[in-house]
Amino acid sequence: MMDDDDANRRAASAKKGSPFLNTAQAAHYLGLGERTLVEWRGEGVGPTPRRHGRFVRYHIDDLDAWSKGEREAFDPDRPQASGPRHV
């Protein structure tokens, strides 16, 4: 298992070089457990994963966009719709 310092170093290194993080790095970057990210991937929820051959990777921009969307969805200061929404 990766400790926080190692995960931070690897995530920072990945952001400087390759923008792709493995599942452990992506989970740490988002403040989630690796198992949570794996389960979400299986359920088709959470940030969008990408397959590079047999490897699953997460693009740092996808993680940031997903995180921003989650923050906005649960922002208590954000005005809420007053009535039913029809799409």
PELIN-V996118 format. One record per run of one state. SS is the DSSP state (~ for helix, > for strand, _ for the rest). FROM is the first residue (numbers start at 1). LEN is the number of residues. If there is no record, write none. Layout:
BEGIN
ss: <SS/SS>
from: <FROM/FROM>
len: <LEN/LEN>
END
This chain:
BEGIN
ss: <_/~/_/>/_/~/_/~/_/>/_/>/~/_>
from: <1/4/17/20/22/23/31/34/44/50/53/55/60/74>
len: <3/13/3/2/1/8/3/10/6/3/2/5/14/14>
END
